[in-house]
Amino acid sequence: MGNFSVFHYEVMSDVKKACELGEKALQDALDKLDDVDEETFRDAQSIIELLKENLSLWKEEDGAVDDL
C-alpha cells in the first residue's frame, strides 16, 4: 500500500488519497511489527521511517494547498 500511496502522489497528483493510503499502510505496518523477527524488524524500520517522512511532507503540502 505504501508504493500505491506514492503512485497517487507522484502520478495522479492526489495528495489526499496518497495520505489516506500512506496512513493506512503505516498503521498496518506498526500493528504487525511485534510479530516479526529482528532482521525483518530492522528492515521494516527504515521503510516505516520513509513512509512517515513522505506523510509529513505530503500533509504539509496539502495544508499549503488548502490555505490558498
Secondary structure, 3 states (H helix, E strand, C coil): CHHHHHHHHHCCCCHHHHHHHHHHHHHHHHHHHHHCCHHHHHHHHHHHHHHHHHHHHHHHHHHHHHHC
